């Protein structure tokens, strides 16, 4: 909860377009994570060194920032999002529906 409170101090974007801005930022940063992983596969046969891990960690931090700000926009504590996700995944594990696709499984 402390992290979520602190991200607002660096939240500089057009508030009238907050939802759009934050959603686009989240997908952009997630794409940067994917790009770094892709280049690990292409250029380093998937072998990650400390510098690679640090670069991915930095991008994951940016993803986390956007998630935090989206939660702030929706007045939703991040810990509730995480708890709901764990509950959903536990139900899928219990129902043997972890594999597959679709939200309602």
N, C-alpha and C positions, 0 to 999 in steps of 0.2 A: 504494500500500500504506500510505503514511503516513496518508492520509485515513481509510482503513478502521480503522486502529488508534485514531485520535483520536475517532471517533464513539462508541465505547464509553463515553467519559467523560461523555457527555450522554444515555446510554441509560437512561431511567428509565421502567420499565413492569413489569407483573407478569410475572416470569420464567416462571411456570408456564403462562402463556398467550402466550409470546413469539411463536410462529409465527402465531397468529391475530391478535395485536395488530399485528405488523409487516406482515402481508399486508393487513390492513384499512387501516392507516396509509398504505401504499404506494398503494392504490387511491384513498383519499381525497385524497392530495396530487396524484396524477395527474389526478384529477377537477378539482382547483383549477386546474391548468395548462389543462385543456380549457375550463373556464369562462372563464378570462381570454381565451383565444383566441376563444371564441364571442362574448364581448362586444366584442372588436375587430371581428369581422365585422359584428355587429348595429349597434353604435354608431358605429364609425369606418371603416366600409367596408374593413376589413382593414388600415388604415394604422396602423403602430406607431410611437409616439414613444419617446424615451429612458425615460420613466417607465413605459410599458407593458412595454418590454423588461426593465427592472429588476424589475418585479413578477413577470414570468414567470420570470426568472432566479432570483428568490428561491424560487418554488414548485418549480422544477427542482432547486434545492439540497435542498429537503425530500424530493423524490423520491429523490435520490441518497443522502440520509441513510438512508432506509428500505431501499434496496437494499444499502447497506453493512452495515446491521445484520442483514438477512436473510443476507447472506454470512457475517457473523461467527457467526450462530447455526448455520449449516451448516458452519462451519469451512472456508470456501471463499474463497480470495483473489479479490477482484473482478477482478483482471487476468486470471485464468483464465476467468472468465465472459465478459469482453470478448473475449478471444482466441477462445474457442469460438464466440461469436456471429459474429465476423468470418469464421471458417472456414466456418461454415454459410452465411453470405451469399455468400461467394466461390464456394462449391459451387453455390448457386442461380444465381448469375450465369453460371458456366461451363455449367450445364445448361439455361440459359435458362428458369429457373423462378422468377425473382424475382417476377413477377406471379402472381396467383392466390391461393389460400388453402390452409390446412392446414399442419401442421407438417412433414409428410414429403413434400416436393416437391423 
